[in-house]
Amino acid sequence: MFRRTSMCGLPSAYALGGLLLVSAFSASPANGQRLSFGEIRPFVVGIVPVVGRNGAVGGVLVDAEGVVARAESAETARLREARERALAPASAELRQSSRLRKVSLRRLEEAIARRLAEKTPLSDEMNYLAGLQQVRFVFLFPDQRDIVLAGPAEGWRVTETGDLVGVTTGSPVLLLEDLLVALRSAESVAGSGILCSIDPRDEGLASLSRLLRGRAAPSAALVRRMEETLGPQVVTVEGVPADSRVARVLVSADVIMKRLAMGFEPAPVTGLPSYLALLSAGGAPPRTITPRWWLAPEYDRLLRDDAGEAWELRGRRIRAHADEGPEARDGSPGQQWADRFTEKYGELAAAFPVFAELQNCMDLTIVAALIAKEDLGAAAGCELPLLMDAERLPTGSYPTPRSVPSQASVVKVPRNWIVSISGGVEADPWRIAEQTDLAASLTAVREQAAPKDEVRWWWD
């Protein structure tokens, strides 16, 4: 289902470096700051704060040429300041924590349609889906022609790195922009899934192999030559638009994972040494010179009621996977690192909100796959033509991530040097949506969640 890149013939050690997904819109004056709508395509869903030529997602940037790099602290500080100025104060009700906030998709669409008719920008509460932080339930109300998403929610704030998170939990809020991308991509990912992958070019691998054939001793000069010889690596995104924010989250999470694996930045949690540290401690050469890691969502089986009008997402988690070749054994350094990363994922998500954003994006793609697979729009009489219309309601268009500069790191083990380059994010939301069990108790949960009036599009 997913493409894997096979690499061979490299006798030496290399690692992916750190990166940035940059929203490059119009250039700004030197030393100036700029807050703007995207100029590549109008973004009527809401304002995307962009400072100068760069704007970060998850501490990772992509410039106008598609080159990915790690965000500098000054850049994230300017982004934070711009985003704070752009935020309007949330109402007292929205600032309250809610164990189960409900968002009506039909009423939200109607509220958005009114804003568009008035040529008025969408409100923060629309862009941030009333502070929802995850989707736990999907309810159908056919008598009201509605599909309702429900989950924990609270008010929001901007972090030091410019991320938008809940005021008390620090968990990112769901974004309308990401929901629209998920809904519009749902049919196309059936059977193929979603993929983000960063891989070296074949010609770069061949050149690196020739360079390292002489088993040269490690040095700063050799590391620089390795980086130059391998050249930029190719970023591939499939299943969602490559210029979407969802794609930026996928690439950002992949980049940060690799930086941690290769020791380019220290893990902010205890008990997660780098892969290179585990490799050095083990002493024995690995089974492959090109180990690979990737992230994938795992959920427990979804629950549904007898009528198919209430659904529950359970056991949401992200797992790191490792591939060290067909001869890899249990407990290999690569698998050890993947297992520790998975175990520490919650702590890592607190330190790097992009990992929590990745989980949020997976929630939305699974909900969208469920709606498409079960044809919930027809079952509820709620087809959502505006939310599905990319012409009338476009989302943000960002520079497409295309390449990652190579950054080398070497570690000595007996008789060998190691190369670690590839990985990504892989998700099959339709497969998750297909795995369901009946739970009659959901009927009562749905009844308690029913709207009490027709006044607004969200309620607690």
C-alpha positions as CSV (number, residue, x, y, z in Angstrom):
1,M,0.0,0.0,0.0
2,F,2.8,2.4,0.9
3,R,5.9,3.0,-1.1
4,R,9.2,2.1,0.6
5,T,12.5,3.2,-0.7
6,S,15.2,0.6,-0.9
7,M,18.8,1.7,-0.3
8,C,22.0,-0.4,-0.6
9,G,25.7,-0.3,-1.2
10,L,26.6,2.4,1.3
11,P,29.6,1.4,3.6
12,S,29.4,4.4,5.9
13,A,27.3,6.6,8.2
14,Y,24.9,9.5,7.5
15,A,21.9,11.0,9.2
16,L,19.1,13.4,8.3
17,G,19.4,16.8,9.9
18,G,16.9,19.3,11.2
19,L,14.4,21.3,9.3
20,L,11.7,24.0,9.0
21,L,8.3,24.2,7.1
22,V,8.2,27.9,6.2
23,S,5.0,29.7,5.1
24,A,6.6,32.0,2.5
25,F,4.2,34.6,1.3
26,S,5.0,38.1,0.2
27,A,8.4,39.5,1.1
28,S,8.5,42.1,3.8
29,P,10.9,45.0,4.4
30,A,14.2,44.4,6.0
31,N,13.8,44.0,9.8
32,G,10.1,44.4,9.4
33,Q,7.3,42.2,10.5
34,R,4.3,41.3,8.4
35,L,0.9,39.7,9.2
36,S,-0.9,38.7,6.0
37,F,-3.2,36.4,4.2
38,G,-1.5,33.9,2.0
39,E,-0.9,35.4,-1.4
40,I,-0.3,32.1,-3.2
41,R,-4.0,31.5,-2.9
42,P,-6.6,33.5,-0.9
43,F,-7.2,32.0,2.5
44,V,-10.7,33.0,3.5
45,V,-11.0,30.4,6.3
46,G,-8.9,32.7,8.5
47,I,-5.7,34.6,9.1
48,V,-2.4,32.7,9.0
49,P,0.2,34.8,10.8
50,V,3.3,35.1,8.6
51,V,6.3,37.1,9.7
52,G,8.7,38.2,6.9
53,R,9.3,35.3,4.4
54,N,8.9,32.6,7.0
55,G,6.2,31.1,9.2
56,A,6.6,28.0,11.3
57,V,4.5,24.9,11.8
58,G,5.8,22.7,14.7
59,G,9.2,24.6,14.7
60,V,9.8,23.5,11.1
61,L,9.8,25.8,8.0
62,V,9.6,25.5,4.2
63,D,10.9,28.4,2.1
64,A,9.4,29.5,-1.2
65,E,11.7,27.0,-3.0
66,G,10.4,24.1,-1.0
67,V,13.5,23.7,1.1
68,V,12.8,22.4,4.6
69,A,14.8,23.7,7.6
70,R,14.5,24.0,11.4
71,A,13.0,27.3,12.7
72,E,15.3,29.7,14.6
73,S,14.2,31.1,17.9
74,A,13.9,34.6,16.6
75,E,11.6,33.5,13.8
76,T,9.3,31.6,16.2
77,A,9.3,34.6,18.5
78,R,8.1,36.9,15.7
79,L,5.5,34.3,14.7
80,R,4.2,34.2,18.3
81,E,4.0,37.9,18.6
82,A,2.1,38.1,15.2
83,R,-0.3,35.3,16.2
84,E,-1.0,36.9,19.6
85,R,-1.9,40.2,17.9
86,A,-4.2,38.4,15.5
87,L,-6.2,36.5,18.1
88,A,-9.4,38.0,19.4
89,P,-10.4,37.4,23.0
90,A,-12.5,34.2,23.4
91,S,-15.9,34.4,25.1
92,A,-16.1,33.4,28.7
93,E,-18.0,30.2,27.7
94,L,-15.3,29.2,25.2
95,R,-12.6,29.7,27.8
96,Q,-14.2,27.1,30.1
97,S,-12.9,23.6,29.9
98,S,-15.5,21.1,28.7
99,R,-15.3,17.3,28.9
100,L,-17.5,17.0,25.9
101,R,-18.0,20.0,23.6
102,K,-20.3,19.4,20.6
103,V,-19.8,20.9,17.1
104,S,-22.6,20.8,14.6
105,L,-21.2,20.5,11.1
106,R,-24.5,21.6,9.5
107,R,-24.8,24.7,11.7
108,L,-21.1,25.5,11.3
109,E,-21.5,25.4,7.6
110,E,-24.5,27.7,7.8
111,A,-22.6,30.1,10.0
112,I,-19.7,30.2,7.6
113,A,-22.1,30.7,4.6
114,R,-23.5,33.8,6.4
115,R,-19.9,35.2,6.9
116,L,-19.1,34.6,3.3
117,A,-22.2,36.3,2.1
118,E,-21.3,39.3,4.3
119,K,-17.7,39.2,3.1
120,T,-16.7,38.9,6.7
121,P,-13.6,36.9,7.9
122,L,-14.4,33.8,9.9
123,S,-14.1,34.1,13.6
124,D,-11.4,32.5,15.8
125,E,-14.0,30.2,17.3
126,M,-14.8,28.9,13.8
127,N,-11.2,28.5,12.8
128,Y,-10.4,26.7,16.0
129,L,-13.6,24.6,16.1
130,A,-14.7,26.1,19.4
131,G,-11.6,24.8,21.1
132,L,-12.0,21.1,20.4
133,Q,-8.8,19.2,21.2
134,Q,-9.8,15.8,19.8
135,V,-12.7,14.1,18.3
136,R,-14.0,11.3,20.6
137,F,-17.5,10.9,19.2
138,V,-19.3,11.3,15.9
139,F,-23.1,11.6,16.3
140,L,-25.8,11.6,13.6
141,F,-29.1,13.4,14.1
142,P,-31.2,12.7,11.0
143,D,-34.2,14.6,12.3
144,Q,-32.1,17.7,12.4
145,R,-30.1,16.8,9.2
146,D,-26.9,17.0,11.2
147,I,-23.5,15.4,11.9
148,V,-22.0,16.4,15.3
149,L,-18.4,16.0,16.4
150,A,-17.8,15.8,20.1
151,G,-14.7,15.8,22.4
152,P,-12.8,17.6,25.1
153,A,-12.3,21.3,24.6
154,E,-11.1,24.5,26.3
155,G,-10.0,28.0,25.5
156,W,-6.7,28.6,23.6
157,R,-3.4,30.5,23.9
158,V,-0.2,31.0,22.0
159,T,2.9,29.3,23.2
160,E,6.5,30.6,23.2
161,T,7.0,28.8,19.9
162,G,3.9,30.3,18.3
163,D,1.8,27.1,18.6
164,L,-1.9,27.4,19.4
165,V,-2.8,25.2,22.4
166,G,-5.4,24.8,25.2
167,V,-5.0,27.2,28.1
168,T,-4.7,24.5,30.8
169,T,-3.7,21.3,29.0
170,G,-1.2,22.7,26.5
171,S,-2.7,20.3,23.9
172,P,-3.2,21.8,20.4
173,V,-6.8,22.7,19.3
174,L,-8.3,21.2,16.2
175,L,-8.4,23.5,13.2
176,L,-11.2,24.0,10.7
177,E,-8.6,24.2,7.9
178,D,-7.3,20.7,8.7
179,L,-10.9,19.4,8.9
180,L,-11.7,20.7,5.4
181,V,-8.6,19.1,4.0
182,A,-9.5,15.8,5.6
183,L,-13.1,15.8,4.4
184,R,-12.1,16.7,0.9
185,S,-9.3,14.1,0.7
186,A,-11.3,11.2,2.3
187,E,-12.5,9.5,-0.9
188,S,-9.1,9.8,-2.6
189,V,-7.2,8.0,0.2
190,A,-9.4,4.9,0.2
191,G,-7.1,2.0,-0.6
192,S,-3.9,4.2,-0.8
193,G,-3.6,6.0,2.5
194,I,-1.7,9.1,3.4
195,L,2.1,9.2,3.1
196,C,4.9,11.6,3.9
197,S,8.4,10.4,3.1
198,I,11.9,11.9,3.0
199,D,14.3,9.9,0.9
200,P,17.7,10.5,-0.7
201,R,18.1,10.6,-4.4
202,D,19.5,7.5,-6.1
203,E,22.3,9.5,-7.7
204,G,23.2,11.0,-4.3
205,L,23.4,7.5,-2.7
206,A,25.6,6.3,-5.6
207,S,28.0,9.2,-5.2
208,L,28.2,8.8,-1.4
209,S,29.0,5.1,-1.9
210,R,31.9,6.0,-4.1
211,L,33.1,8.6,-1.7
212,L,33.1,6.2,1.3
213,R,34.5,3.2,-0.5
214,G,38.0,4.1,0.8
215,R,36.9,3.9,4.5
216,A,38.3,7.3,5.3
217,A,38.7,8.2,8.9
218,P,36.0,10.5,10.3
219,S,36.6,14.2,10.3
220,A,34.7,17.4,10.1
221,A,35.9,17.7,6.5
222,L,34.6,14.2,5.6
223,V,31.2,15.0,7.2
224,R,30.9,18.1,5.1
225,R,31.9,16.2,1.9
226,M,29.2,13.6,2.8
227,E,26.5,16.2,3.1
228,E,27.5,17.8,-0.2
229,T,27.9,14.5,-2.0
230,L,24.5,13.1,-0.9
231,G,22.8,16.4,-1.8
232,P,19.3,17.4,-0.9
233,Q,16.8,14.6,-0.1
234,V,13.3,14.4,-1.7
235,V,10.1,15.1,0.3
236,T,7.1,13.2,-0.9
237,V,3.5,13.8,0.3
238,E,0.6,11.7,-1.0
239,G,-3.1,11.5,0.0
240,V,-3.5,15.2,1.1
241,P,-2.6,18.3,-0.9
242,A,1.2,18.8,-0.6
243,D,0.6,22.6,-0.1
244,S,-1.8,22.0,2.8
245,R,-1.2,22.6,6.5
246,V,-1.8,18.9,7.1
247,A,1.1,18.1,4.9
248,R,3.2,20.6,6.8
249,V,2.4,18.8,10.1
250,L,3.3,15.4,8.6
251,V,6.7,16.7,7.4
252,S,7.4,18.6,10.6
253,A,6.7,15.6,12.8
254,D,8.9,13.4,10.6
255,V,11.7,15.9,10.7
256,I,11.7,16.4,14.5
257,M,11.5,12.6,15.0
258,K,14.7,12.2,12.9
259,R,16.5,15.0,14.6
260,L,15.9,13.2,17.9
261,A,16.9,9.8,16.5
262,M,20.2,11.1,15.2
263,G,21.0,13.3,18.1
264,F,20.9,16.6,16.3
265,E,18.9,17.9,19.2
266,P,18.6,16.3,22.7
267,A,15.4,14.7,23.7
268,P,13.4,16.9,26.1
269,V,12.4,13.8,28.1
270,T,14.4,11.2,30.1
271,G,14.9,7.7,28.9
272,L,15.2,8.5,25.1
273,P,18.8,8.4,24.0
274,S,19.5,8.9,20.4
275,Y,19.7,6.0,18.0
276,L,23.4,6.7,17.6
277,A,23.9,6.5,21.3
278,L,22.1,3.1,21.4
279,L,24.2,1.9,18.5
280,S,27.5,3.0,20.1
281,A,26.5,1.3,23.4
282,G,25.7,-1.9,21.7
283,G,29.0,-2.2,20.0
284,A,28.0,-4.7,17.3
285,P,27.3,-3.5,13.7
286,P,23.7,-3.3,12.7
287,R,22.0,-5.6,10.3
288,T,21.5,-2.8,7.7
289,I,23.4,0.3,7.0
290,T,20.2,2.2,6.2
291,P,17.7,1.8,9.1
292,R,14.4,3.5,8.6
293,W,11.8,4.9,11.0
294,W,8.2,6.0,10.3
295,L,5.2,7.1,12.3
296,A,1.8,5.6,12.0
297,P,-1.5,6.0,13.9
298,E,-2.9,3.1,15.9
299,Y,-6.5,3.1,17.4
300,D,-8.5,0.5,19.2
301,R,-11.5,-0.8,17.2
302,L,-14.1,2.0,16.8
303,L,-17.4,1.5,18.6
304,R,-20.8,2.1,17.0
305,D,-24.4,1.8,18.2
306,D,-27.0,-0.5,16.5
307,A,-28.4,2.3,14.3
308,G,-25.1,3.6,13.1
309,E,-25.9,7.0,14.5
310,A,-23.2,7.1,17.3
311,W,-19.5,6.3,16.8
312,E,-16.6,6.5,19.3
313,L,-12.9,6.7,18.6
314,R,-10.8,4.9,21.2
315,G,-7.2,4.2,22.1
316,R,-5.8,7.0,19.9
317,R,-2.0,6.8,19.7
318,I,0.9,7.2,17.4
319,R,3.5,4.4,17.1
320,A,7.1,4.7,15.7
321,H,8.1,1.8,13.5
322,A,11.6,0.7,12.5
323,D,12.9,-1.3,9.5
324,E,16.5,-2.5,9.8
325,G,16.4,-5.0,7.0
326,P,15.2,-8.7,6.7
327,E,17.9,-9.9,9.1
328,A,17.1,-7.6,11.9
329,R,16.5,-9.2,15.3
330,D,14.2,-8.3,18.2
331,G,15.8,-5.7,20.4
332,S,18.0,-4.2,17.7
333,P,19.1,-0.5,18.3
334,G,16.7,0.8,15.7
335,Q,13.7,-1.0,17.2
336,Q,14.7,-0.1,20.7
337,W,14.7,3.5,19.7
338,A,11.3,3.2,18.0
339,D,9.8,1.5,21.1
340,R,11.2,4.1,23.5
341,F,9.9,6.9,21.2
342,T,6.4,5.4,21.2
343,E,6.5,5.0,25.0
344,K,7.5,8.6,25.4
345,Y,5.2,10.0,22.8
346,G,2.8,11.7,25.3
347,E,5.7,13.5,27.0
348,L,7.3,14.4,23.6
349,A,3.9,15.8,22.5
350,A,4.0,18.1,25.5
351,A,7.4,19.4,24.6
352,F,6.9,19.4,20.8
353,P,3.2,20.2,20.1
354,V,3.6,19.1,16.5
355,F,3.4,15.5,17.7
356,A,0.1,16.3,19.3
357,E,-1.0,18.1,16.1
358,L,-0.1,15.0,14.1
359,Q,-2.5,13.0,16.4
360,N,-5.2,15.7,15.8
361,C,-4.7,15.4,12.0
362,M,-5.1,11.6,12.3
363,D,-8.3,12.1,14.3
364,L,-9.7,14.2,11.5
365,T,-8.7,11.9,8.7
366,I,-10.3,9.0,10.4
367,V,-13.5,10.9,11.1
368,A,-13.5,12.0,7.4
369,A,-12.9,8.4,6.3
370,L,-15.7,7.2,8.5
371,I,-18.1,9.8,7.1
372,A,-17.2,8.8,3.5
373,K,-17.1,5.0,4.1
374,E,-20.4,4.9,5.9
375,D,-22.0,7.6,3.8
376,L,-23.0,9.4,7.0
377,G,-23.9,12.5,5.0
378,A,-26.7,10.7,3.2
379,A,-27.7,8.9,6.4
380,A,-28.1,12.1,8.3
381,G,-29.4,14.2,5.4
382,C,-26.3,16.4,5.9
383,E,-24.2,16.6,2.7
384,L,-22.2,19.8,3.6
385,P,-21.8,21.2,0.1
386,L,-20.0,24.4,1.3
387,L,-17.4,22.6,3.5
388,M,-16.7,20.3,0.5
389,D,-16.3,23.1,-2.0
390,A,-12.6,24.2,-2.3
391,E,-13.6,27.0,-4.7
392,R,-16.1,28.7,-2.5
393,L,-14.2,27.9,0.8
394,P,-10.5,27.6,0.0
395,T,-8.0,26.6,2.6
396,G,-4.5,28.0,3.0
397,S,-1.9,27.3,0.3
398,Y,1.7,27.0,1.6
399,P,5.0,26.5,-0.2
400,T,5.2,22.8,-1.0
401,P,8.0,21.0,0.9
402,R,10.2,19.5,-1.8
403,S,13.7,18.9,-0.4
404,V,15.7,18.6,2.8
405,P,19.4,19.5,3.0
406,S,21.5,16.6,4.0
407,Q,23.2,16.7,7.4
408,A,25.6,14.0,8.3
409,S,26.5,12.4,11.7
410,V,28.8,9.5,12.1
411,V,29.3,6.9,14.8
412,K,32.0,4.2,15.0
413,V,31.1,0.6,15.5
414,P,33.3,-2.5,14.9
415,R,34.1,-2.9,11.2
416,N,31.5,-0.4,9.9
417,W,30.0,3.0,9.7
418,I,26.3,3.5,9.6
419,V,24.0,5.4,7.3
420,S,20.5,6.4,8.5
421,I,18.4,8.5,6.1
422,S,14.9,7.6,5.4
423,G,11.5,7.5,7.0
424,G,8.2,9.3,7.1
425,V,4.6,9.2,8.3
426,E,2.1,6.6,7.0
427,A,-1.6,6.4,7.7
428,D,-4.5,4.4,6.4
429,P,-7.6,6.0,7.9
430,W,-10.0,3.8,6.0
431,R,-8.5,0.7,7.5
432,I,-9.0,2.1,11.0
433,A,-12.6,3.2,10.1
434,E,-13.4,-0.3,9.0
435,Q,-12.6,-1.9,12.3
436,T,-15.7,-1.6,14.5
437,D,-17.6,-3.2,17.4
438,L,-21.2,-2.7,18.5
439,A,-21.8,-0.8,21.8
440,A,-25.5,-0.3,22.7
441,S,-24.5,2.2,25.4
442,L,-23.6,4.8,22.8
443,T,-27.2,5.4,22.1
444,A,-27.7,7.0,25.5
445,V,-24.5,9.0,25.1
446,R,-25.9,10.3,21.8
447,E,-29.2,11.3,23.3
448,Q,-27.5,13.3,26.1
449,A,-25.4,15.1,23.4
450,A,-28.4,16.2,21.4
451,P,-28.7,20.0,20.9
452,K,-31.3,21.7,23.0
453,D,-31.9,24.7,20.6
454,E,-31.1,26.0,17.1
455,V,-29.3,29.1,18.3
456,R,-25.6,28.3,17.7
457,W,-23.3,25.7,16.1
458,W,-21.5,24.5,19.3
459,W,-22.6,23.7,22.8
460,D,-21.4,21.9,26.0
